[in-house]
Amino acid sequence: MKKYRRGFLVKSDGNTGDILSMGIMLLAMAYLMIVFMDCIAILRTREDLSQTVRRYTLIAETKGYLDASDRQGLIDSLKDLGISEIDLTGTTTERAGFGNTVTVRVRGRIDGKYEVNEVRASTAKY
């Protein structure tokens, strides 16, 4: 409703506080979305790591161990995912024999910050 005083239109009270609070909320929501997307990227990398280790566990299961070329392929695949400081200590590197356990163990860091440790074990079929 318009207010008049002595025939002139009087300016109504402003709502700067409402606009300011809405702007702050928009900035907070944008920040939360960026953090959420960063967390999703880390989870996606972790899932890709798990699938890669599973694939190489199946290879180890078939051969009875991971040979040097398979280990290098695993390392290259992990580097492509953005994993650094890769350590395969504990991985079965010599023929395990039929019915024995073969293990693929990967330690590393995602983006140099988040430590990962993935261990998969299966029974040798060779």
N, C-alpha and C positions, 0 to 999 in steps of 0.2 A: 504494500500500500504506500502510495506517495504522500510525503508530508510537505505541507506548504507553510511558510511563515512570511507574513507581510506580502503575499503574492509571489514569493519566490520558492522554487523547489529547494528543499533542505536535503542535504546529503545524508543517507542512512548510515548506520554503524557498519563498519567493514567486517569482513570475515577472514582476515589474514591468518588468524590462529587456525581456522579450519583448513585452509589451503596448506599452511606450513606443516601441520600434523599429517596431512595426506601425503605430502612430498616426502617426509621422513619415513613414512610407512612404505612408500614405493621404493625408496632406496634400500630399506631393510629387506624387503621382499626380493629385490634384485640380488643383493648380497647372498641371501639364503639359497637362491636358485643357482648361483655360481658355485657355492660350496657343495650343494647337492650334486651338480653335474661332475664336480671333481671326484666326489665319493663314488659315483656311478662308474666313472672311468677306471678307478682303482678296482672296483668289484669286477668289472668286465675283464680287466687284465688278469685278475686272480682266477677267474673262470677259464680263460684261455690257457693259462698256465696248467690248470688241472687237466684240461683236455689234451694238451701236448704231452704231459707226463703219462697220461693214460695210454696215448698212442704208442709211446716208446716202451711202456710196460708190456703192451701186447707184443711188440717186437722182441723184447727180452724173454717173454714167455715162450715164443715160438723158437728162438735160437738157443735159449737156456742161459743167455747173458747178453750184455750190451758190448759189442766190440768197439774198437777205436773210432771207426767211421760213424757208427750209430751215436756214440757219445758226442762226437763233433757235430753231428746233425742236430742233436738235442740242444747243445750249447748255442748253435746258430739260430735255431727256432726260438729259444728263450731270449736271445739278444734282439731278435726281430720284435718280440713282445715288449721290449723296453726293460728287461730285467738285467741287472748288473750284479757284479760280485758273485757270479755263479760258482757253486761248489757242488760237485757230484759225489763227495765222499759218502760211502755206504752203499753205493750202487753196485750191483753184481757185475763184475768185470771178467770173471772166469766161468767156464761152463759149470752149471750147477748140477746137471744130471736130471734125468726124468723123475718127476714127482717132488723134487726139492724146490724150495722157495727162491724166487728171484725178486730182487728189490730194485726199484728206481727211486733214489732220494735226491731231491733238488733243494738247495738252499740258495737264497739270493735276496736282492732288494728291488722293489718296484720303484722306479723313479729315484733310486738312491736313498729313499726315505723309509719305505715300509718293508720290513723284513718278512720273507715268506719261507715256509718250510713245507714241502710237499713230499709225502712218502706214499708209494704204491707198492704193493707186494702181490705176487701171484705164484702159481705153481708152474714150473718148467714143463713144457710139453715135448721136449727134445731128449 
